Amino acid sequence: MGVTSTETPNDGVPRFATGTYITDTTAAAHDVDCGFKPKYVKVWNETSGDQIEWNDTMADAEGFKRITAGTGSLVTSLGITPLDDGTTHGFRIGLDADVNAINEQISFIAFG
């Protein structure tokens, strides 16, 4: 039996961002420009408690979602997408209806 491991060391510069987001109009995907392309993001809905976690081994728009009922699942769309397009350095919070909802505060934490 063998072990396969992949590690990506950072460049020694700690990167960390936190914040909140709320909309009173139609909910939409939201881009967060935190100044770096994150390796880990956690987003949670302060109202419902639902949350999505993403790390850099996952594909764009994926995430591990846990809802307040306690069930967890891998989402393959409407999750978290890292951004590093020359203009925005951060991530996109997808339009998952449990996490990103109108008139509900969303909080996030990101590490680079």
TITI-933424 format. One record per atom (N, C-alpha, C): residue number from 1; chain; atom name; x, y, z. Coordinates in steps of 0.05 Angstrom, whole numbers, plus 32768, in hexadecimal, padded with zeros to 4 digits. Layout:
<zati seq="NUM" mol="A" atom="CA" xx="X" yy="Y" zz="Z"/>
...
end
This chain:
<zati seq="1" mol="A" atom="N" xx="8011" yy="7FE9" zz="8000"/>
<zati seq="1" mol="A" atom="CA" xx="8000" yy="8000" zz="8000"/>
<zati seq="1" mol="A" atom="C" xx="8012" yy="8019" zz="8000"/>
<zati seq="2" mol="A" atom="N" xx="800C" yy="802B" zz="7FEE"/>
<zati seq="2" mol="A" atom="CA" xx="801C" yy="8043" zz="7FED"/>
<zati seq="2" mol="A" atom="C" xx="800C" yy="805C" zz="7FF4"/>
<zati seq="3" mol="A" atom="N" xx="801A" yy="8071" zz="7FF9"/>
<zati seq="3" mol="A" atom="CA" xx="800D" yy="808A" zz="8000"/>
<zati seq="3" mol="A" atom="C" xx="8014" yy="809E" zz="7FEB"/>
<zati seq="4" mol="A" atom="N" xx="8000" yy="80AC" zz="7FE1"/>
<zati seq="4" mol="A" atom="CA" xx="8005" yy="80C1" zz="7FCE"/>
<zati seq="4" mol="A" atom="C" xx="7FFE" yy="80DC" zz="7FDB"/>
<zati seq="5" mol="A" atom="N" xx="8011" yy="80EE" zz="7FDB"/>
<zati seq="5" mol="A" atom="CA" xx="800D" yy="8108" zz="7FE8"/>
<zati seq="5" mol="A" atom="C" xx="8016" yy="811E" zz="7FD6"/>
<zati seq="6" mol="A" atom="N" xx="8006" yy="8133" zz="7FD6"/>
<zati seq="6" mol="A" atom="CA" xx="800D" yy="814B" zz="7FC7"/>
<zati seq="6" mol="A" atom="C" xx="800D" yy="8163" zz="7FDA"/>
<zati seq="7" mol="A" atom="N" xx="8022" yy="8171" zz="7FDB"/>
<zati seq="7" mol="A" atom="CA" xx="8024" yy="8189" zz="7FEC"/>
<zati seq="7" mol="A" atom="C" xx="802D" yy="81A1" zz="7FDB"/>
<zati seq="8" mol="A" atom="N" xx="8021" yy="81B8" zz="7FE2"/>
<zati seq="8" mol="A" atom="CA" xx="8029" yy="81D0" zz="7FD4"/>
<zati seq="8" mol="A" atom="C" xx="8032" yy="81E4" zz="7FE9"/>
<zati seq="9" mol="A" atom="N" xx="804C" yy="81E7" zz="7FEC"/>
<zati seq="9" mol="A" atom="CA" xx="8056" yy="81FA" zz="8000"/>
<zati seq="9" mol="A" atom="C" xx="8050" yy="8217" zz="7FF8"/>
<zati seq="10" mol="A" atom="N" xx="804C" yy="8228" zz="800B"/>
<zati seq="10" mol="A" atom="CA" xx="8048" yy="8244" zz="8005"/>
<zati seq="10" mol="A" atom="C" xx="8063" yy="8253" zz="8003"/>
<zati seq="11" mol="A" atom="N" xx="8061" yy="826C" zz="7FFC"/>
<zati seq="11" mol="A" atom="CA" xx="807A" yy="827B" zz="7FF8"/>
<zati seq="11" mol="A" atom="C" xx="8084" yy="8288" zz="8011"/>
<zati seq="12" mol="A" atom="N" xx="8079" yy="8280" zz="8028"/>
<zati seq="12" mol="A" atom="CA" xx="8082" yy="828B" zz="8042"/>
<zati seq="12" mol="A" atom="C" xx="8074" yy="82A4" zz="804A"/>
<zati seq="13" mol="A" atom="N" xx="8062" yy="82AF" zz="803A"/>
<zati seq="13" mol="A" atom="CA" xx="8053" yy="82C7" zz="8040"/>
<zati seq="13" mol="A" atom="C" xx="8037" yy="82BF" zz="8049"/>
<zati seq="14" mol="A" atom="N" xx="8031" yy="82C4" zz="8063"/>
<zati seq="14" mol="A" atom="CA" xx="8016" yy="82BD" zz="806C"/>
<zati seq="14" mol="A" atom="C" xx="8001" yy="82CF" zz="805F"/>
<zati seq="15" mol="A" atom="N" xx="7FEB" yy="82C2" zz="8056"/>
<zati seq="15" mol="A" atom="CA" xx="7FD5" yy="82D1" zz="804A"/>
<zati seq="15" mol="A" atom="C" xx="7FBB" yy="82C8" zz="8058"/>
<zati seq="16" mol="A" atom="N" xx="7FAB" yy="82DB" zz="8061"/>
<zati seq="16" mol="A" atom="CA" xx="7F94" yy="82D5" zz="8070"/>
<zati seq="16" mol="A" atom="C" xx="7F7F" yy="82EB" zz="806B"/>
<zati seq="17" mol="A" atom="N" xx="7F66" yy="82E5" zz="8067"/>
<zati seq="17" mol="A" atom="CA" xx="7F52" yy="82F9" zz="8063"/>
<zati seq="17" mol="A" atom="C" xx="7F38" yy="82EF" zz="8070"/>
<zati seq="18" mol="A" atom="N" xx="7F29" yy="8302" zz="807B"/>
<zati seq="18" mol="A" atom="CA" xx="7F0E" yy="82FD" zz="8085"/>
<zati seq="18" mol="A" atom="C" xx="7EFC" yy="8313" zz="807B"/>
<zati seq="19" mol="A" atom="N" xx="7EE2" yy="830E" zz="807C"/>
<zati seq="19" mol="A" atom="CA" xx="7ECF" yy="8323" zz="8075"/>
<zati seq="19" mol="A" atom="C" xx="7EB3" yy="831A" zz="8076"/>
<zati seq="20" mol="A" atom="N" xx="7EA1" yy="832C" zz="806F"/>
<zati seq="20" mol="A" atom="CA" xx="7E84" yy="8326" zz="806E"/>
<zati seq="20" mol="A" atom="C" xx="7E78" yy="8332" zz="8055"/>
<zati seq="21" mol="A" atom="N" xx="7E61" yy="8328" zz="804E"/>
<zati seq="21" mol="A" atom="CA" xx="7E53" yy="8330" zz="8036"/>
<zati seq="21" mol="A" atom="C" xx="7E35" yy="832C" zz="803A"/>
<zati seq="22" mol="A" atom="N" xx="7E25" yy="8340" zz="8032"/>
<zati seq="22" mol="A" atom="CA" xx="7E08" yy="833D" zz="8033"/>
<zati seq="22" mol="A" atom="C" xx="7DFC" yy="834D" zz="801C"/>
<zati seq="23" mol="A" atom="N" xx="7DE7" yy="8342" zz="8010"/>
<zati seq="23" mol="A" atom="CA" xx="7DDA" yy="8351" zz="7FFB"/>
<zati seq="23" mol="A" atom="C" xx="7DBC" yy="8352" zz="8001"/>
<zati seq="24" mol="A" atom="N" xx="7DB0" yy="8369" zz="7FFA"/>
<zati seq="24" mol="A" atom="CA" xx="7D93" yy="836B" zz="7FFD"/>
<zati seq="24" mol="A" atom="C" xx="7D85" yy="836B" zz="7FE2"/>
<zati seq="25" mol="A" atom="N" xx="7D94" yy="8365" zz="7FCD"/>
<zati seq="25" mol="A" atom="CA" xx="7D89" yy="8362" zz="7FB3"/>
<zati seq="25" mol="A" atom="C" xx="7D8B" yy="8344" zz="7FAB"/>
<zati seq="26" mol="A" atom="N" xx="7D86" yy="833E" zz="7F93"/>
<zati seq="26" mol="A" atom="CA" xx="7D88" yy="8322" zz="7F8A"/>
<zati seq="26" mol="A" atom="C" xx="7DA4" yy="8316" zz="7F90"/>
<zati seq="27" mol="A" atom="N" xx="7DA4" yy="82FF" zz="7F9D"/>
<zati seq="27" mol="A" atom="CA" xx="7DBE" yy="82F3" zz="7FA4"/>
<zati seq="27" mol="A" atom="C" xx="7DCC" yy="82EC" zz="7F8A"/>
<zati seq="28" mol="A" atom="N" xx="7DE6" yy="82EF" zz="7F8A"/>
<zati seq="28" mol="A" atom="CA" xx="7DF7" yy="82E9" zz="7F73"/>
<zati seq="28" mol="A" atom="C" xx="7E12" yy="82DF" zz="7F7C"/>
<zati seq="29" mol="A" atom="N" xx="7E21" yy="82D3" zz="7F6A"/>
<zati seq="29" mol="A" atom="CA" xx="7E3C" yy="82CC" zz="7F71"/>
<zati seq="29" mol="A" atom="C" xx="7E4B" yy="82E5" zz="7F79"/>
<zati seq="30" mol="A" atom="N" xx="7E5D" yy="82E3" zz="7F8C"/>
<zati seq="30" mol="A" atom="CA" xx="7E6B" yy="82FB" zz="7F96"/>
<zati seq="30" mol="A" atom="C" xx="7E89" yy="82F6" zz="7F95"/>
<zati seq="31" mol="A" atom="N" xx="7E98" yy="8309" zz="7F89"/>
<zati seq="31" mol="A" atom="CA" xx="7EB5" yy="8307" zz="7F87"/>
<zati seq="31" mol="A" atom="C" xx="7EC1" yy="8315" zz="7F9F"/>
<zati seq="32" mol="A" atom="N" xx="7ED3" yy="8308" zz="7FAC"/>
<zati seq="32" mol="A" atom="CA" xx="7EE2" yy="8313" zz="7FC3"/>
<zati seq="32" mol="A" atom="C" xx="7EFF" yy="8318" zz="7FBA"/>
<zati seq="33" mol="A" atom="N" xx="7F08" yy="8331" zz="7FBA"/>
<zati seq="33" mol="A" atom="CA" xx="7F24" yy="8337" zz="7FB2"/>
<zati seq="33" mol="A" atom="C" xx="7F33" yy="833A" zz="7FCC"/>
<zati seq="34" mol="A" atom="N" xx="7F41" yy="8325" zz="7FD5"/>
<zati seq="34" mol="A" atom="CA" xx="7F50" yy="8326" zz="7FEE"/>
<zati seq="34" mol="A" atom="C" xx="7F6E" yy="832A" zz="7FE9"/>
<zati seq="35" mol="A" atom="N" xx="7F76" yy="832E" zz="7FD0"/>
<zati seq="35" mol="A" atom="CA" xx="7F92" yy="8334" zz="7FCA"/>
<zati seq="35" mol="A" atom="C" xx="7FA4" yy="831D" zz="7FC4"/>
<zati seq="36" mol="A" atom="N" xx="7F99" yy="8304" zz="7FC6"/>
<zati seq="36" mol="A" atom="CA" xx="7FA8" yy="82EC" zz="7FC1"/>
<zati seq="36" mol="A" atom="C" xx="7F95" yy="82D6" zz="7FB8"/>
<zati seq="37" mol="A" atom="N" xx="7FA0" yy="82C2" zz="7FAB"/>
<zati seq="37" mol="A" atom="CA" xx="7F90" yy="82AB" zz="7FA3"/>
<zati seq="37" mol="A" atom="C" xx="7F91" yy="8297" zz="7FBA"/>
<zati seq="38" mol="A" atom="N" xx="7F7B" yy="8291" zz="7FC7"/>
<zati seq="38" mol="A" atom="CA" xx="7F7C" yy="8281" zz="7FDF"/>
<zati seq="38" mol="A" atom="C" xx="7F80" yy="8263" zz="7FD9"/>
<zati seq="39" mol="A" atom="N" xx="7F8A" yy="8256" zz="7FEE"/>
<zati seq="39" mol="A" atom="CA" xx="7F8D" yy="8239" zz="7FEE"/>
<zati seq="39" mol="A" atom="C" xx="7F76" yy="822C" zz="7FFD"/>
<zati seq="40" mol="A" atom="N" xx="7F69" yy="823B" zz="800F"/>
<zati seq="40" mol="A" atom="CA" xx="7F53" yy="8231" zz="801F"/>
<zati seq="40" mol="A" atom="C" xx="7F3F" yy="8248" zz="8023"/>
<zati seq="41" mol="A" atom="N" xx="7F25" yy="8241" zz="8020"/>
<zati seq="41" mol="A" atom="CA" xx="7F10" yy="8255" zz="8025"/>
<zati seq="41" mol="A" atom="C" xx="7EF9" yy="8247" zz="8034"/>
<zati seq="42" mol="A" atom="N" xx="7EEE" yy="8254" zz="8048"/>
<zati seq="42" mol="A" atom="CA" xx="7ED6" yy="824B" zz="8055"/>
<zati seq="42" mol="A" atom="C" xx="7EC2" yy="8262" zz="8055"/>
<zati seq="43" mol="A" atom="N" xx="7EAA" yy="825D" zz="804C"/>
<zati seq="43" mol="A" atom="CA" xx="7E95" yy="8271" zz="804A"/>
<zati seq="43" mol="A" atom="C" xx="7E7D" yy="8266" zz="805A"/>
<zati seq="44" mol="A" atom="N" xx="7E71" yy="8276" zz="806B"/>
<zati seq="44" mol="A" atom="CA" xx="7E5A" yy="826D" zz="807A"/>
<zati seq="44" mol="A" atom="C" xx="7E45" yy="8282" zz="807B"/>
<zati seq="45" mol="A" atom="N" xx="7E2C" yy="8279" zz="807B"/>
<zati seq="45" mol="A" atom="CA" xx="7E15" yy="828B" zz="807D"/>
<zati seq="45" mol="A" atom="C" xx="7E0F" yy="828F" zz="809A"/>
<zati seq="46" mol="A" atom="N" xx="7E11" yy="82A8" zz="80A4"/>
<zati seq="46" mol="A" atom="CA" xx="7E0D" yy="82AE" zz="80C0"/>
<zati seq="46" mol="A" atom="C" xx="7DF1" yy="82AA" zz="80C9"/>
<zati seq="47" mol="A" atom="N" xx="7DDE" yy="82AC" zz="80B6"/>
<zati seq="47" mol="A" atom="CA" xx="7DC1" yy="82A9" zz="80BD"/>
<zati seq="47" mol="A" atom="C" xx="7DBA" yy="828B" zz="80BF"/>
<zati seq="48" mol="A" atom="N" xx="7DC1" yy="827B" zz="80AB"/>
<zati seq="48" mol="A" atom="CA" xx="7DB9" yy="825F" zz="80AB"/>
<zati seq="48" mol="A" atom="C" xx="7DCD" yy="824C" zz="80B7"/>
<zati seq="49" mol="A" atom="N" xx="7DE6" yy="8254" zz="80B8"/>
<zati seq="49" mol="A" atom="CA" xx="7DFC" yy="8243" zz="80C2"/>
<zati seq="49" mol="A" atom="C" xx="7E07" yy="8230" zz="80AD"/>
<zati seq="50" mol="A" atom="N" xx="7DFC" yy="8230" zz="8095"/>
<zati seq="50" mol="A" atom="CA" xx="7E06" yy="821F" zz="807F"/>
<zati seq="50" mol="A" atom="C" xx="7E21" yy="8229" zz="8076"/>
<zati seq="51" mol="A" atom="N" xx="7E33" yy="8217" zz="806D"/>
<zati seq="51" mol="A" atom="CA" xx="7E4E" yy="821F" zz="8066"/>
<zati seq="51" mol="A" atom="C" xx="7E5A" yy="820E" zz="8050"/>
<zati seq="52" mol="A" atom="N" xx="7E6E" yy="821A" zz="8042"/>
<zati seq="52" mol="A" atom="CA" xx="7E7D" yy="820C" zz="802D"/>
<zati seq="52" mol="A" atom="C" xx="7E9A" yy="8210" zz="8032"/>
<zati seq="53" mol="A" atom="N" xx="7EAA" yy="81FB" zz="8030"/>
<zati seq="53" mol="A" atom="CA" xx="7EC7" yy="81FC" zz="8032"/>
<zati seq="53" mol="A" atom="C" xx="7ED3" yy="81F3" zz="8018"/>
<zati seq="54" mol="A" atom="N" xx="7EE9" yy="8201" zz="8010"/>
<zati seq="54" mol="A" atom="CA" xx="7EF7" yy="81FA" zz="7FF7"/>
<zati seq="54" mol="A" atom="C" xx="7F15" yy="81FB" zz="7FFD"/>
<zati seq="55" mol="A" atom="N" xx="7F24" yy="81E9" zz="7FEF"/>
<zati seq="55" mol="A" atom="CA" xx="7F41" yy="81EB" zz="7FF0"/>
<zati seq="55" mol="A" atom="C" xx="7F4C" yy="81E7" zz="7FD4"/>
<zati seq="56" mol="A" atom="N" xx="7F65" yy="81ED" zz="7FD0"/>
<zati seq="56" mol="A" atom="CA" xx="7F71" yy="81EE" zz="7FB6"/>
<zati seq="56" mol="A" atom="C" xx="7F75" yy="81D3" zz="7FA8"/>
<zati seq="57" mol="A" atom="N" xx="7F6C" yy="81BD" zz="7FB5"/>
<zati seq="57" mol="A" atom="CA" xx="7F6C" yy="81A4" zz="7FA7"/>
<zati seq="57" mol="A" atom="C" xx="7F51" yy="819F" zz="7F99"/>
<zati seq="58" mol="A" atom="N" xx="7F3D" yy="81B1" zz="7F9E"/>
<zati seq="58" mol="A" atom="CA" xx="7F23" yy="81AE" zz="7F92"/>
<zati seq="58" mol="A" atom="C" xx="7F21" yy="81BE" zz="7F78"/>
<zati seq="59" mol="A" atom="N" xx="7F0E" yy="81B7" zz="7F68"/>
<zati seq="59" mol="A" atom="CA" xx="7F0A" yy="81C5" zz="7F4E"/>
<zati seq="59" mol="A" atom="C" xx="7EFB" yy="81DF" zz="7F54"/>
<zati seq="60" mol="A" atom="N" xx="7EFC" yy="81F1" zz="7F40"/>
<zati seq="60" mol="A" atom="CA" xx="7EEC" yy="820A" zz="7F41"/>
<zati seq="60" mol="A" atom="C" xx="7ECF" yy="8203" zz="7F46"/>
<zati seq="61" mol="A" atom="N" xx="7EC2" yy="8214" zz="7F56"/>
<zati seq="61" mol="A" atom="CA" xx="7EA5" yy="8213" zz="7F5C"/>
<zati seq="61" mol="A" atom="C" xx="7E9E" yy="81FB" zz="7F6E"/>
<zati seq="62" mol="A" atom="N" xx="7EB2" yy="81EC" zz="7F78"/>
<zati seq="62" mol="A" atom="CA" xx="7EAC" yy="81D6" zz="7F8A"/>
<zati seq="62" mol="A" atom="C" xx="7EAD" yy="81DF" zz="7FA7"/>
<zati seq="63" mol="A" atom="N" xx="7EA7" yy="81CD" zz="7FB9"/>
<zati seq="63" mol="A" atom="CA" xx="7EAA" yy="81D2" zz="7FD5"/>
<zati seq="63" mol="A" atom="C" xx="7E9D" yy="81BC" zz="7FE5"/>
<zati seq="64" mol="A" atom="N" xx="7EA5" yy="81BA" zz="7FFF"/>
<zati seq="64" mol="A" atom="CA" xx="7E97" yy="81A8" zz="8011"/>
<zati seq="64" mol="A" atom="C" xx="7E83" yy="81B8" zz="8020"/>
<zati seq="65" mol="A" atom="N" xx="7E6A" yy="81B1" zz="801D"/>
<zati seq="65" mol="A" atom="CA" xx="7E53" yy="81C0" zz="8028"/>
<zati seq="65" mol="A" atom="C" xx="7E48" yy="81B1" zz="8040"/>
<zati seq="66" mol="A" atom="N" xx="7E44" yy="81C0" zz="8056"/>
<zati seq="66" mol="A" atom="CA" xx="7E37" yy="81B4" zz="806D"/>
<zati seq="66" mol="A" atom="C" xx="7E20" yy="81C7" zz="8074"/>
<zati seq="67" mol="A" atom="N" xx="7E08" yy="81BB" zz="8076"/>
<zati seq="67" mol="A" atom="CA" xx="7DF0" yy="81CB" zz="807D"/>
<zati seq="67" mol="A" atom="C" xx="7DEA" yy="81C6" zz="809B"/>
<zati seq="68" mol="A" atom="N" xx="7DDA" yy="81D8" zz="80A6"/>
<zati seq="68" mol="A" atom="CA" xx="7DD5" yy="81D7" zz="80C3"/>
<zati seq="68" mol="A" atom="C" xx="7DC8" yy="81BD" zz="80CC"/>
<zati seq="69" mol="A" atom="N" xx="7DBB" yy="81AE" zz="80BA"/>
<zati seq="69" mol="A" atom="CA" xx="7DB0" yy="8195" zz="80C1"/>
<zati seq="69" mol="A" atom="C" xx="7DC6" yy="8180" zz="80C7"/>
<zati seq="70" mol="A" atom="N" xx="7DDF" yy="8187" zz="80C0"/>
<zati seq="70" mol="A" atom="CA" xx="7DF6" yy="8176" zz="80C6"/>
<zati seq="70" mol="A" atom="C" xx="7E00" yy="8166" zz="80AF"/>
<zati seq="71" mol="A" atom="N" xx="7DF1" yy="8166" zz="8098"/>
<zati seq="71" mol="A" atom="CA" xx="7DFA" yy="8156" zz="8082"/>
<zati seq="71" mol="A" atom="C" xx="7E0F" yy="8165" zz="8072"/>
<zati seq="72" mol="A" atom="N" xx="7E22" yy="8156" zz="8067"/>
<zati seq="72" mol="A" atom="CA" xx="7E37" yy="8162" zz="8057"/>
<zati seq="72" mol="A" atom="C" xx="7E39" yy="8155" zz="803C"/>
<zati seq="73" mol="A" atom="N" xx="7E41" yy="8164" zz="8028"/>
<zati seq="73" mol="A" atom="CA" xx="7E44" yy="8159" zz="800D"/>
<zati seq="73" mol="A" atom="C" xx="7E57" yy="816A" zz="7FFD"/>
<zati seq="74" mol="A" atom="N" xx="7E63" yy="815E" zz="7FE9"/>
<zati seq="74" mol="A" atom="CA" xx="7E74" yy="816C" zz="7FD6"/>
<zati seq="74" mol="A" atom="C" xx="7E62" yy="8179" zz="7FC1"/>
<zati seq="75" mol="A" atom="N" xx="7E64" yy="8193" zz="7FBE"/>
<zati seq="75" mol="A" atom="CA" xx="7E56" yy="81A0" zz="7FA8"/>
<zati seq="75" mol="A" atom="C" xx="7E69" yy="81A4" zz="7F91"/>
<zati seq="76" mol="A" atom="N" xx="7E60" yy="81A1" zz="7F79"/>
<zati seq="76" mol="A" atom="CA" xx="7E71" yy="81A4" zz="7F61"/>
<zati seq="76" mol="A" atom="C" xx="7E6A" yy="81BC" zz="7F50"/>
<zati seq="77" mol="A" atom="N" xx="7E58" yy="81CC" zz="7F5A"/>
<zati seq="77" mol="A" atom="CA" xx="7E51" yy="81E6" zz="7F4D"/>
<zati seq="77" mol="A" atom="C" xx="7E47" yy="81F9" zz="7F62"/>
<zati seq="78" mol="A" atom="N" xx="7E4A" yy="8213" zz="7F5C"/>
<zati seq="78" mol="A" atom="CA" xx="7E40" yy="8228" zz="7F6D"/>
<zati seq="78" mol="A" atom="C" xx="7E4E" yy="822A" zz="7F88"/>
<zati seq="79" mol="A" atom="N" xx="7E66" yy="821E" zz="7F8A"/>
<zati seq="79" mol="A" atom="CA" xx="7E76" yy="821F" zz="7FA2"/>
<zati seq="79" mol="A" atom="C" xx="7E8A" yy="8236" zz="7FA1"/>
<zati seq="80" mol="A" atom="N" xx="7EA3" yy="8231" zz="7FA7"/>
<zati seq="80" mol="A" atom="CA" xx="7EB9" yy="8245" zz="7FA8"/>
<zati seq="80" mol="A" atom="C" xx="7ECB" yy="8242" zz="7F8F"/>
<zati seq="81" mol="A" atom="N" xx="7ED2" yy="8258" zz="7F83"/>
<zati seq="81" mol="A" atom="CA" xx="7EE4" yy="8258" zz="7F6D"/>
<zati seq="81" mol="A" atom="C" xx="7EFB" yy="826C" zz="7F72"/>
<zati seq="82" mol="A" atom="N" xx="7F14" yy="8263" zz="7F72"/>
<zati seq="82" mol="A" atom="CA" xx="7F2A" yy="8275" zz="7F76"/>
<zati seq="82" mol="A" atom="C" xx="7F2D" yy="8288" zz="7F5E"/>
<zati seq="83" mol="A" atom="N" xx="7F36" yy="82A0" zz="7F63"/>
<zati seq="83" mol="A" atom="CA" xx="7F39" yy="82B4" zz="7F4D"/>
<zati seq="83" mol="A" atom="C" xx="7F55" yy="82BF" zz="7F4E"/>
<zati seq="84" mol="A" atom="N" xx="7F61" yy="82C1" zz="7F37"/>
<zati seq="84" mol="A" atom="CA" xx="7F7B" yy="82CE" zz="7F34"/>
<zati seq="84" mol="A" atom="C" xx="7F7E" yy="82D5" zz="7F17"/>
<zati seq="85" mol="A" atom="N" xx="7F6D" yy="82E8" zz="7F0F"/>
<zati seq="85" mol="A" atom="CA" xx="7F6B" yy="82EF" zz="7EF2"/>
<zati seq="85" mol="A" atom="C" xx="7F79" yy="8309" zz="7EEA"/>
<zati seq="86" mol="A" atom="N" xx="7F8B" yy="8312" zz="7EFC"/>
<zati seq="86" mol="A" atom="CA" xx="7F99" yy="832B" zz="7EF6"/>
<zati seq="86" mol="A" atom="C" xx="7F8B" yy="8344" zz="7F01"/>
<zati seq="87" mol="A" atom="N" xx="7F71" yy="8341" zz="7F06"/>
<zati seq="87" mol="A" atom="CA" xx="7F61" yy="8357" zz="7F12"/>
<zati seq="87" mol="A" atom="C" xx="7F59" yy="8350" zz="7F2E"/>
<zati seq="88" mol="A" atom="N" xx="7F4D" yy="8339" zz="7F31"/>
<zati seq="88" mol="A" atom="CA" xx="7F43" yy="8330" zz="7F4B"/>
<zati seq="88" mol="A" atom="C" xx="7F55" yy="8319" zz="7F55"/>
<zati seq="89" mol="A" atom="N" xx="7F5F" yy="831C" zz="7F6D"/>
<zati seq="89" mol="A" atom="CA" xx="7F6F" yy="8307" zz="7F7A"/>
<zati seq="89" mol="A" atom="C" xx="7F60" yy="82FF" zz="7F93"/>
<zati seq="90" mol="A" atom="N" xx="7F51" yy="82E9" zz="7F91"/>
<zati seq="90" mol="A" atom="CA" xx="7F41" yy="82E0" zz="7FA7"/>
<zati seq="90" mol="A" atom="C" xx="7F30" yy="82C8" zz="7F9F"/>
<zati seq="91" mol="A" atom="N" xx="7F16" yy="82CB" zz="7FA3"/>
<zati seq="91" mol="A" atom="CA" xx="7F04" yy="82B4" zz="7F9E"/>
<zati seq="91" mol="A" atom="C" xx="7EE8" yy="82BD" zz="7F99"/>
<zati seq="92" mol="A" atom="N" xx="7ED8" yy="82AC" zz="7F8C"/>
<zati seq="92" mol="A" atom="CA" xx="7EBC" yy="82B1" zz="7F87"/>
<zati seq="92" mol="A" atom="C" xx="7EAB" yy="829F" zz="7F99"/>
<zati seq="93" mol="A" atom="N" xx="7E98" yy="82AB" zz="7FA7"/>
<zati seq="93" mol="A" atom="CA" xx="7E84" yy="829C" zz="7FB6"/>
<zati seq="93" mol="A" atom="C" xx="7E6D" yy="8296" zz="7FA2"/>
<zati seq="94" mol="A" atom="N" xx="7E69" yy="827D" zz="7F9C"/>
<zati seq="94" mol="A" atom="CA" xx="7E55" yy="8275" zz="7F89"/>
<zati seq="94" mol="A" atom="C" xx="7E39" yy="827A" zz="7F94"/>
<zati seq="95" mol="A" atom="N" xx="7E26" yy="8275" zz="7F83"/>
<zati seq="95" mol="A" atom="CA" xx="7E0A" yy="827A" zz="7F8A"/>
<zati seq="95" mol="A" atom="C" xx="7DFC" yy="8261" zz="7F95"/>
<zati seq="96" mol="A" atom="N" xx="7E08" yy="8254" zz="7FA8"/>
<zati seq="96" mol="A" atom="CA" xx="7DFB" yy="823E" zz="7FB6"/>
<zati seq="96" mol="A" atom="C" xx="7DE5" yy="824A" zz="7FC7"/>
<zati seq="97" mol="A" atom="N" xx="7DCC" yy="8240" zz="7FC3"/>
<zati seq="97" mol="A" atom="CA" xx="7DB5" yy="824C" zz="7FD0"/>
<zati seq="97" mol="A" atom="C" xx="7DB4" yy="8249" zz="7FEE"/>
<zati seq="98" mol="A" atom="N" xx="7DC2" yy="8236" zz="7FF9"/>
<zati seq="98" mol="A" atom="CA" xx="7DC3" yy="8233" zz="8017"/>
<zati seq="98" mol="A" atom="C" xx="7DD6" yy="8246" zz="8024"/>
<zati seq="99" mol="A" atom="N" xx="7DEC" yy="824C" zz="8016"/>
<zati seq="99" mol="A" atom="CA" xx="7E01" yy="825D" zz="8022"/>
<zati seq="99" mol="A" atom="C" xx="7DFE" yy="827A" zz="8019"/>
<zati seq="100" mol="A" atom="N" xx="7DFA" yy="827F" zz="8000"/>
<zati seq="100" mol="A" atom="CA" xx="7DF9" yy="829A" zz="7FF5"/>
<zati seq="100" mol="A" atom="C" xx="7DDC" yy="82A2" zz="7FEF"/>
<zati seq="101" mol="A" atom="N" xx="7DCF" yy="82AE" zz="8003"/>
<zati seq="101" mol="A" atom="CA" xx="7DB3" yy="82B4" zz="8001"/>
<zati seq="101" mol="A" atom="C" xx="7DAE" yy="82D2" zz="8006"/>
<zati seq="102" mol="A" atom="N" xx="7D99" yy="82DC" zz="7FFA"/>
<zati seq="102" mol="A" atom="CA" xx="7D91" yy="82F8" zz="7FFD"/>
<zati seq="102" mol="A" atom="C" xx="7D8B" yy="82FF" zz="801A"/>
<zati seq="103" mol="A" atom="N" xx="7D94" yy="8316" zz="8023"/>
<zati seq="103" mol="A" atom="CA" xx="7D8F" yy="8321" zz="803E"/>
<zati seq="103" mol="A" atom="C" xx="7D9B" yy="830F" zz="8054"/>
<zati seq="104" mol="A" atom="N" xx="7DAF" yy="82FF" zz="804E"/>
<zati seq="104" mol="A" atom="CA" xx="7DBC" yy="82EF" zz="8062"/>
<zati seq="104" mol="A" atom="C" xx="7DDB" yy="82F4" zz="8061"/>
<zati seq="105" mol="A" atom="N" xx="7DE6" yy="82F9" zz="8078"/>
<zati seq="105" mol="A" atom="CA" xx="7E03" yy="8300" zz="8079"/>
<zati seq="105" mol="A" atom="C" xx="7E14" yy="82E7" zz="8075"/>
<zati seq="106" mol="A" atom="N" xx="7E28" yy="82EB" zz="8064"/>
<zati seq="106" mol="A" atom="CA" xx="7E3C" yy="82D6" zz="805E"/>
<zati seq="106" mol="A" atom="C" xx="7E56" yy="82DF" zz="8069"/>
<zati seq="107" mol="A" atom="N" xx="7E65" yy="82CE" zz="8077"/>
<zati seq="107" mol="A" atom="CA" xx="7E7F" yy="82D4" zz="8081"/>
<zati seq="107" mol="A" atom="C" xx="7E93" yy="82C0" zz="8074"/>
<zati seq="108" mol="A" atom="N" xx="7EAC" yy="82C9" zz="8072"/>
<zati seq="108" mol="A" atom="CA" xx="7EC0" yy="82B7" zz="8065"/>
<zati seq="108" mol="A" atom="C" xx="7EDB" yy="82BA" zz="8073"/>
<zati seq="109" mol="A" atom="N" xx="7EEB" yy="82A5" zz="806F"/>
<zati seq="109" mol="A" atom="CA" xx="7F07" yy="82A5" zz="8077"/>
<zati seq="109" mol="A" atom="C" xx="7F16" yy="8298" zz="8061"/>
<zati seq="110" mol="A" atom="N" xx="7F2E" yy="82A4" zz="805A"/>
<zati seq="110" mol="A" atom="CA" xx="7F3E" yy="8299" zz="8044"/>
<zati seq="110" mol="A" atom="C" xx="7F5C" yy="8299" zz="804D"/>
<zati seq="111" mol="A" atom="N" xx="7F6A" yy="8284" zz="8045"/>
<zati seq="111" mol="A" atom="CA" xx="7F86" yy="8282" zz="804A"/>
<zati seq="111" mol="A" atom="C" xx="7F95" yy="827E" zz="802F"/>
<zati seq="112" mol="A" atom="N" xx="7FAC" yy="828A" zz="802D"/>
<zati seq="112" mol="A" atom="CA" xx="7FBB" yy="8287" zz="8014"/>
<zati seq="112" mol="A" atom="C" xx="7FD5" yy="8278" zz="8018"/>
end
